[in-house]
Amino acid sequence: MGGCAGLSPSAGTQHQRASRRLANLLEAAAEAVGAPVEVMEAVNVVLPSGLLVPDIAVVDAAAAAADPVTCDPEAVWFVVEIVSPSPAGRQIDRKVKPLMYASGAVPAYWRLELQPVPSLVVAEFEDGGYTERTVAGPGEVTLIDKPFPVRVDPLELVKPRG
């Protein structure tokens, strides 16, 4: 049997579950207030520092309507990264990606931590970097009011049904 050099396995079920549920939650919250956005998963965001593919990107609806292959940072309202379980992945999601998104002045960077317990960190772009504004812990329903109101409980995003 041959290997598949250069390919990474898909994220685990907890990651997949959280991504789908959070995207659905964001879409419903945006629709509730008529925010002109599309909630996208795995969209190519071209930044001055390189290309990133966030787990979730909330982008301007008009920019998304043209069915582009890539998205400019000016069209991105905010991105969500779900932190990888690997030590190297955690470092990239916590340290490298925020710097890259900041290079394009993406207005907000959300980081969903799965370990040791589910938590959501919401950071806003200011003065060339991100400042953490909200941390939501497991079992806490937290209102995030920008850019549109959404209530999030990190535990509900990851727990299995049943």
N, C-alpha and C positions, 0 to 999 in steps of 0.2 A: 504494500500500500504506500502510495506517495503522500507527501505532506502538502499543505497549502501555504506556501511561503507568502508572507505579506497580508494574510487574511486574519482578522480577529474574530473570535466567536461572538455571537449575538449576546447582548446583555441578558442577565438572568430574569426570571419571571417577576421578581419584586420590582426591578427596574422598569420592565415593560408595563407592568400594571400601573405603577406610579405615573409613568409618562402618559399613558392613555387617559387615566383618570384626571390628571392635572390639565391636560389639553382640553378635555371635555368640560371641566369646571371653568377654565378660562374662556372658552368659547361661549358658554352659557352666560357668564358674567358680562362679557363684551356685548353680546346680543341684547341683554337686559337693559343696557344704557345706550344702545345704538352706537357703540364705538366703531369707527370705520377701520376695522382690522380683520386680518385672517390669522388664525392660530395654526401654525404649521409645525410639522415634525420633520426633522432631518432636512432643513433647507440650507443651501450653501450661502454663507455670509462672507463676502469679500471685504477684508479689512486691510488697512495700510500695512499691518504686520503679518498678513497671510490669510489663508482661507480656514474658516471654522464651520463645523456643522453642529449647531446646538441641538440638544434633545428636543427642545421646543423653542420656536421663535414666534413672537407676536409681531406681525408686520403690517404696514399700511395696506389697506385693501386695494387701493388703486394701483400700487406698485405690484402687488401679487396678481392682479387681474390680467396682466400681460403675459402670464405664464413664463416668467424668466427662469433661466437655469441657475442664475446667481442673484443674490440680493445685496444691495448696497447698504452700508450701516445707517445711512440717513433714513431708510425706509423701515428700520427696525425699532419698534417701541421698547421691547425688552426681550431678553433671552433667558432660558432656563437650562441649567446643566444639572443632570442627576449624577452625583458623585460616584465614580467607579470604585469598586471594592478593592482593587489592587493598590498597593502603596504608590507606585508610579502614577497611576491614574488619579489617585486622590491629590497628589501634588500638582498635576496638570490642571485639574478642575478647580483647585483652591488658589493656586498661585499664577500659573501661566495663562490660562484662559481669561481671567479678569484683566490682565495686562493687555492681552490682544484685543478684547472687546473695547477696552478703554482707548486703544489707539484709533478706533473708529467712533469714539464718543457715543456708544450705544447707551441710551438713557438709564437702563437698569439691568442688573445682573442678578438673577435668582439662582440660588444653589440649594438643591434638595439633597440633604445628607440622608443616607439610609442606615449607616452604622455610626455609633453603637445603637442609637435609637433614631427614628425618623424625625428630622427637623428641617425647617425651611429658613434660609437666610436670604433676606431681600436687601440688596445694596443699590444705592443710587449713584449715578455718575456726577461727580463735582470736582473741580480743581484738578482735572486730569486723571482722576482715579475713582475708585468706588468706596463709598462709606456705607457701612452696614446700618440699616435703619430699623429692621424688624427681624426678630428671630422667633419662629413659631415652633413650639415643642410638641411632642406626641400627645394626643388627647386634648390639645388646646385648639379651640376654634379661634383663629386670629383673623381680624379684618385687615386686609391690605387695601388701602384706598387709592393708590396711584398705579397705573394711569386710569384705572376704573376699579370700582369696589369689587372685591372678591373675598369670600371667607374660605379659609383653608385650615384643615386639620391634617398635618403630615401623616398621622397614623392611619387615617381613613384612606389615604392615597395608596398605602402599601399592604394593608392587611387583606388576607385572602377572604373570599366570600364563604359564607356558611359557617 
